[in-house]
Amino acid sequence: MAPVKTLRNATILVLVAAGLAVPAATPAVAATAGFRGVNWADQRDNFVDDTLVLGGLSTSDSYATTQTKANGILDGFVNNLGANTVRMPVNYATVSGSYWNSYTGAIDAATAKSLKVILSYWEGASSRNGTVDNTTQYWSMWQTIVTKYSGNANVYFEPFNEPYGYSDTDWKNLAASWLTTYSGVPRGRVIISGAGYNQRLTTIGSDTRFDGTLISRHTYQFFDSSRTTEDSWRESLRTSVGAYRDRVLITEFGAPMTDGRNYNTTSTSDSFVAFIRGTAAEARAEGLGTVYWPGVRIADPYRLQEITSSGGLTTTNASGRDQLRYSWGLDGGGNVALTHYRVDNRNSGKAMDLVSASLADSAEVKQYAWNGGLNQKWAFEDLGTGYVRVVNQNSGKCLDVASASTADSANVIQYTCGSGTNQQWQWVASGSYYLLKARHSGKCLDVVGASTADGGDITQYTCNGGTNQQWSRTAA
């Protein structure tokens, strides 16, 4: 195996292109920014000859136990990072054995939360050479997976992780055979790795046999240690993407996260900092989705999440998390994390909350007791007009008066940020508290019926000076 792998003792992050599910011969038309992901990996780096065991799981777990454990991990990805995608490995031993029924519990738990799941084939450790281990087993494995999940719109298929053992021609022929064999899978849900270590993207993008598919990219600092500036890493990513930005997804990129490095400050001496910042900035600028390596992999120095004794997750490096979220188009305003606030109602003392940490447009905004979740943290983006947008840290979406209604009791939701005045608010002093006034209607953010209960609804209402319309904000 090439030494680039052992330098990190973890697989390289794949740049996977994301798009909508489109007919087989139609080019993808959507940028991949909708993929906000992390890799969930085996402690052994996914290159194993036997069954894959993701961090926090066990081969002795039943389907139900796997789902319970997976929910703790997946909720951590969502709540701590704002992720909506998880990349998981597959191999023949896992899919053909008795553990497959349990392993699918983790996949099913993710899709039940409306997370995108990328299933990627990894070769074994003993035969690791950048090619398929056993072609008969390979096709059998994929037949099982495709039969089970081709009808699930949240599942994406990556035929091979890092096909560096093939010539460009041989790799493209194998990938084209996959598409022909499983022609019923929408091409927008197939991720074709760039040639080599998922680096040479244009060789895939320029071949019409792959029209409509996504294209995966991996990038690491040790791929080209001569690059030491943010701009040089931006240039590296930009030139590799070429004309295929609407199809390219970074499915692996990562750097040390457990040694206290600060990725929120430019460094002229730390090439890892330059790599992460430059990659995050260019991915954001290009509209590329990114999938960090790894979200969870026990003992990996690049891991961004740590499994707790209760089965949940904690973040190993807040500045690394900030840069990952920046790559996703969240936390705008320059390559520095925004300040986020808890926003409390004076009447109830409870926090403005995005229900169930939803990532969806039109999800409800209500009040709940403060719990520190990202779905209870909000940034105030100054629009330079006397108004702000109020952006949820978990989803990156904006506080919005539904349908731009001007009526009393109009619902307040989250929605993809845009230029509408129903997403623009004034933060107006009212004694030692503040009102949040919607620009389009002039009405105030209001807890319905002056409720003090968890789940009390939040709407707009004619400003009346009530304490249920008064808010405070505290940096969180």
N, C-alpha and C positions, 0 to 999 in steps of 0.2 A: 504494500500500500504506500502511496506517496507520503513523504514526511510531513507535508502540510497538515495532515490529519493529526499526527501525533503531537505536533507542537501545541495543540489545544486540548488534545485528548477528548475531543467531542466533534461531532459532525459539523460541517459547515452549514451556515444558515442559507436556506434556499430562497431565492427571489421568485416567488410564484406569481404569475400574472392572473389577475382576476377580471372577470367580465360577466355578463348576463348569460343565461342559458340560451344559446342561439342555434339555429339549424346548422347542419353539418358543414355546408359549403359557404356559410356567411361569416365574414370577418367579424371579430369581436369589436364592439363599438363603445364599450364603457371603460373608463379608467378603473384601476384596481384599488382605489383608495378605500373602497368598502370593506377591504380585508384588514382587520386590526388583530394581529395574531401573535401567538407564542407556540413554541414547540413543547410538547409533553413527552419526555424521553425515559428510556430505560437507563438505569445507573451505569450500565456497561456501554452506553453510547449507541444503542440500537443495532450495532453490528454484532449479532449473536447467532449461534448455530441452533439454539433451542428457542423456547417460548419467550416472547417479549413481555417484560414486566415493567409497566410504567411506574414511575415514582409514586409511592403511597399505596400501591395495589399489591396483590399477592395471587399466585396461581392457585391457592387454596380457597380463594373467594368465590362465592356463588355469584350468579347474575345480580341478585338483589343487593348483596354486600358490595359488589363492584359499583353498582349505581350509587349507593349511599356514600361510599368513599369518593367516587368521582364527583359527586355534587359538591363536596367540600372543596375539592381542588378547583373545579370549574367556577364556583362562586367566587373563589379568591382571584382567579384570572379576571373575572368581570368586575368585581368590586374594587380590587386594588389597582387595576391597570386600565379598565375600560375596554378590555379585549372582547371581540365578537367572533374570533376564529381560533381553533386549536389544530395543530398539525400532529398527527399520530403515526407511528410506524406500523407496518405490517410485514410479515414474512410467512413462508410456507408452513413452518413449524407451528406458528401461532394459529393460522387460519385453518389448518387441516386437523389440529388436535382437539382434545376435549375442552381446553381452556377457551376456545373461540367463543363458545356460548357466553362465558363470563366476560371476555374482552369486549364483546359487543355491548355489554352494559354501559361501558364508558362512552362508546360512540353514541349510543341511544340517549344517554343522559345529556350529552352535549347538544344533540339535535333537538331534544325536548325543550332546551332553553333557547332555541332558535340560533344557536351558535353554528357557524360554518365549521365543518370538519374536513381536513385534508388528510387522506390516507395515502401514505407514500411507501413504496416497496424499498426495503433495505436488504442488502446481501449479507451473508453470514460472515463471521469473523475468520474462520479457517480458510475460506476461499475468497477472501476480500481482494478483488482486483479490478473493480469498476465494471464488471459485467454480471449478467444474470447467472446465478449459481447452477440452476438446473432448469432447462427450458420447459420440460414437461410439468414440473412442479409449479413453475412460474405461472403458466397459463391456467393450470388447475386452481391455483390460489386466487387469481384474478376473476375467474369464472364464479367462484363462491362469493367473492366480495361484490361483484357487479350484480349478481342475481339478487343479493340481499338489499343493496343500497342504491341501485340505479334509479329507483323511483323516488328517492328521498332528495329533494332539491337542495338540502343543506350539506350534502356529502359531495366532496370533490376527489378526483382520482389522479394520483401522480404515479405514472407507470414505473419510474425508476429514480432513485435518489443518487445523483452524481455519477453519470455514466462515463467516467473518464477513461475506462478501459477500451472503449470503442472509438474507431475513427468517426469523424463527423457523418460520413456516409452510412456506416453500419448502424450508428445510433439512430439516425433518422429513419432507416428502413425498419428497425425494430419498433420505434415509436409509431410509425405509420401502420405497421401490422397490428399494433394494439388498437388503434382507431378503427381499423377495418373489422377486427374480431369483435369489438364491442361498439358497433356502429349505432346501437340504440341509445348510448350514453350521450346526452347533449354535449356538444364540443365546448361550450362555455363552462363545463364542469370538469374538463380534462386539463391538467397542468403538465406541459411537456418541459422537461428539464433542458436548460441550455447545454450545449455540448461541453465536454470536459467536466470540470467541477461546477456545473451549472453556470458557466461564465460566458460562453460564446452564444449569444442570444440571436444574433442576426442570421446565423445559419439555420435556425428554426423559423424565425419570422419571415424569411425570404422564400421559404419552401411552401408552395400552395397546398401541399398535402395537409398542412397544419392550420390552414385558415380556420378561424373561429375558436381555436384553442387558446389557453393561457400559456405563458412562458415563464419558467422559474429561473430565478437568479440567486446565487449564493455569493456573499462577499464577506471577507474577513481582513483584518489588519495584516495578518501574516501572508495573505495572497500577494501583497506587494509592499514589503516593509520599507521600500525606498520612499514611499509617499508619507509625508510628515505634516502636511497642512490640510485644513478643512477644504480649501478650494481644490486641492489635488484629488481628494477623495470624491468631491462633487463631480469633478471632471471625469473621473474613472467611471462612475455610475452613469453619468449622462451619455458618454460616448458608447458604453456597452448596450444601452437601451436602444439607441438609434431611433428609428422611426416607429418603434413598436411599444411606445410607452403605454398605450391603452390596453396592452395585453400582458405586460410584465409585472410580476409580483416577486418581491424579495422574500423567499421562504426561509432563509437563514442569514442572520448577521448577529454578531455578538462580541463582547469584550469582557474583561475582568470586572466583576461586580461585587466581590466580597473582600476587597482590600482597601476600601475607603476612598477610591478615586472620585473626584468631582467632575462630572461630565457637563455641568452647567456653566463652567468657566472655560474660556478659550485657553489652550495651553500651547506653547511653542516648543515644549520639551517632551510631552507625552503623546506618542503617536496613536495610542489607543483612544485618547480623548479626541484628537483630530479626526480619527476614523469614525467614531460614533456620531460626533456632531456634524461632520460633513455628509455622512450617509443619511442621517435623519433629515438634514436640511434639503438635500437634493431629492430624496424620496417625497418629501412634502411638496416641493416645487413641481415635481413631475407628476404628482398625483398617484404615486405607486403605493400599493399596499405593502406592509412589511410584517414578517412573522419572526419574532425574536428567538434566537437560540441561546440557552433554553429558558422557557418559563420555569419549568421544573425538571431538574435532573440532579438527583442526590449527589452531593460532593463536587459538582462541577463548579469551578471558580467563576464561570460565566453566568451561573444561574441568577435569575432576577427575582425568583420567589423561593421561599423556604417553607417546607412543610412543618406545621406546628404539631404539638403532642395531641391536639384535638382534631387533627386532620384538615385544618384550614391552612391558609397561607399568610406569610408576612413578606414584605418587600425587603430585599437585601441592600438596595442602593436607590435612594429616592431620586438622585440626579439621573441615574440610568433610566428609571421609570419615566422621568420628565422628558428625556430625549426620545424614548420610544413613543410616548404619547404625542410628542411634537411631530414625529415622522408620520403619525396617523392623521395629522391635520387638526388635532386637538390642542387646546391651550395655545391660542394664537398670539400674535404680537411680537414676533422676533424669536430667535432661538434661545429664549429664556422662559422658564416656567412662569405663568401668571400667578398672582396671589389669589387664593380661593378662600371663600368665606362660608361660615354657617350663617344662615339668615333666619332669625328668630322672631316669632310673632309676640308682641308685647302682651296681648291678652292671655294667651295660653302658655307662653314660654317654650313652645315647641318649634321645631325647625322645618323650614320648607324642604320638601322631600320629593324625589322622583320615584313614584311607586314601583316597588319590586326591582329597583335598579334597572328599569327597562331601557333598552337601546332604541326603541321603536318611535317613529313619528306618532304624534297624537297620544303618547303615554301621559297619564294623569299626574298632575302636581297637587300634592296634599300636604298636610302637616303631620309630623310624627315626632316622638321623643328623639332627641339627638342621640345618634349611635356612632358617629364618626365615619360613616360610609361615604364613598365618593359621590354617591347619588344625593347626598345632603350638602354637597359643597358646590359653590357657585362662584364664577368669575364675573367681574363687571368690566366689560370691554368698552372703553371710551370711544365713542364714534366721532368725537370732535365737534359735535353739534349741540352739546348740552344734554345729549341722551346717551344711554348705554345699552348694550345687549347683555343679558344675564344668561351665562352659559354654564350648563351643568358639567361638572368635572368628569363624571362617569361616562356620559354619552357624547359630550361635545355638542349637544343640541341646545337650542335657545328657548328661553321662556317666551311663550307665544299665546296671544288671545285667539282662540280657535276661530277660524274663518273670518278673521279681522272684524268680528262682531263689535258693534258699538252699544249693545244692549246691556242693561244691568243683569248680573248673574251669568254672563257669558263665561264659558269654561276656559280655564287656563291650563295649558298643556306644554309639552316640549315639542319642538319641530326643528327640522334641519334649518340652520341659520341662513337667512337671506336678507334682503334689503327692505322688507315690509315694515311699515311703521307700527304694525301690531306686535313686532318684536323689539320695539324701542321704548325705553322706559326712562323716566326722570326719577332721580333719587332726591326727594324734596324733604328738607328738615321740617319736623313737627315736634318742637321742644327738643328733648334729648333723643327722640326717635325719628324715624323717617317714613315717608310715604313712597310707594312705588307707583308712579302714574304712567299709564299706557299713553303713548304719544297719539295714536290714531283716535282714541276715544276720550282722552282726558280723565278716564276713570281709574280708580285705585285698586290695587291688589288687596283682596278682602278674604278673611276666613269666614265661610258661610255660617250665619247664625251665631257668630261669636263663640263657636265651638271650642272647647278645651280638650276634646278627645283626639286620640290617635286616629288618623284617617279623616279628620275634618277637611272638607273640601275647600279649595282655593279658587276663587273666581275674580272677575272684575266687578266693581260696584261704584255707584256715584260716591265721591269722596264725602265723608260725613264727620270726620274727626274721631271716630270710634277707635278704641285701642285694638280692635281686631283688624284695623287697617294700618297699624303702626308696627314698624319693623326695626330691628337692629342687625348689625352684621359684625362678626368677629372673625379675624383671620384664623383659618383652620388648616 
